[in-house]
């Protein structure tokens, strides 16, 4: 018995789907970064800043979390 070889077209298709998914995720992070940056800046305006975390890193973390939830919908 021989096992069928997977098609090269299928591998290319999966690569393009993964690339499109990565681009979609990055676009969602980029779109959600600005509102998260504004929220992080407002949060820090009145409160003391946590040690070791910048406003930008906090906003990026929030944007990545929001993009993850957006992909679930």
C-alpha positions in Angstrom: 0.0 0.0 0.0 1.1 3.5 -0.7 0.1 6.6 1.1 -1.1 9.5 -1.0 1.1 12.5 -1.0 -0.4 15.8 0.0 -0.9 18.3 -2.7 1.5 21.2 -3.0 -1.6 23.4 -3.7 -2.9 22.6 -0.3 0.3 23.6 1.4 0.3 26.9 -0.4 -3.3 27.5 0.5 -2.7 26.9 4.2 0.3 29.2 4.1 -1.8 32.0 2.5 -4.5 31.4 5.1 -2.0 31.7 8.0 -0.5 34.8 6.5 -4.0 36.4 6.1 -4.8 35.5 9.7 -1.6 37.1 10.9 -2.3 40.3 9.0 -5.9 40.3 10.3 -4.7 40.0 13.9 -2.1 42.7 13.4 -4.7 45.0 11.9 -7.0 44.4 14.9 -4.2 45.1 17.3 -3.4 48.4 15.4 -7.0 49.5 15.4 -7.6 48.7 19.1 -4.2 50.2 20.2 -5.3 53.9 20.1 -8.4 53.5 22.3 -6.3 51.4 24.7 -3.6 54.0 24.7 -6.1 56.7 25.6 -7.6 54.5 28.4 -4.1 53.7 29.8 -3.2 57.4 29.7 -6.4 58.4 31.5 -5.9 55.7 34.0 -2.4 56.9 34.8 -3.4 60.5 35.0 -4.8 60.2 38.5 -3.1 57.1 39.8 0.5 56.2 40.5 2.1 54.3 37.7 3.0 50.7 38.3 6.7 50.0 38.4 8.3 48.5 35.3 5.4 49.0 32.9 5.1 52.0 30.5 1.9 53.4 29.2 2.7 52.0 25.8 3.4 48.5 27.0 0.1 48.6 29.0 -1.8 49.8 26.0 -0.2 47.2 23.7 -1.0 44.4 26.2 -4.7 45.6 26.3 -4.9 45.8 22.5 -3.6 42.3 22.1 -6.1 41.0 24.6 -8.9 42.9 22.8 -7.8 41.6 19.4 -7.9 38.0 20.8 -11.4 38.4 22.0 -12.4 40.1 18.7 -11.2 37.0 16.8 -13.5 34.8 18.9 -16.6 36.5 17.6 
